[in-house]
Amino acid sequence: MDRRPAESLARLSSTQLAQLQEMLVRAQALANTSRALGASAPSDQAWRQAVVELERALAEGQEFRQALDVAQRIQQLSNLPPGQRPAEWVGPTPAELFDQTTSWDQLYPIKWWQFEHLVAETFRRLTFENVQVVNGTQTGDGGLDIRMSYQGAPCVVQCKHSEADEYVPIDKIRALAHVAQREQATAYLVTSGKVGVTARKEMATATPQVFLVDGEWLWKWIGRGRGQNKEEIFLPGHATPAAGAKSGKASKAGCLTVLVACTAALAATLLCIQILT
């Protein structure tokens, strides 16, 4: 469905939307009444034709009716208290949201609850099983947003939808580690923002494992879910890629370059000595 008509209607006041909805209801009631009256006077061709035209107009207005329904739900979303999920899904499905997220900056304008479903869909594409977004009403759930498994190993996920340069508070990450211990499950902290160095060092030795996925890694995983790259996935029972792995390779390459340069300089010096002598 094209959402543009609904988004245009959503700019109207809630009173105006309710009036439009009432007009549709009355038109449908009129069609029903006219059909009943026409049945009692089957010889009245003009009356039956008028009923047909009215019903045709209502049928052609079905798309408008759907747009009106979506517009009312959009308005309801804008009035939700902070932290409250909508009673029903509005907008692209999680799979559509994943497919429509084609650039890193698209992680930020979406709603926080849409971000949770985007993360869940990403894990599905990465072959995790039984991926379910929880409703967050369970007492003592520790703020968990997603439950899932990987080859039978239980996993829990906490999502933090934040700005690109915003760091997840370390106390939130420590709390997730405690929940992972209680649940005896591998934990994932997934954020659209950043994770500090101290948190990474602490969680590197956490048991059960606590994987920290920042906005950069999440975007790489979305690409991996589309088959666009082969970025490593943090899996239960597997070590997180060493933070200095790439820099270590770079250091080795740098040392080799320096060694070659020194050897060349020594050879040039020896040649000069031979010429002078």
HUGIKA-V495955 format. One line per field, one symbol per residue. phi: phi as a letter, one per 20 degrees, with the letter a starting at -180 (. if undefined). Layout:
phi->???
//
This chain:
phi->.feffffffffffffffffffffffffffffffffffffecgeefffffffgffffffffefffffffffffffffffdffgndfffbfcnffgfffffeedbgfffefffffffgfffffffffemfdlfceeemdffmfmmfdcdabclnefcccddcebffdeefgfffffffffffffelcfdcddcedccfffffffffdfcffceddegffgfffffffenebcgfdfdgndffggfdgfffffffffffffffffffffffffffffffe
//
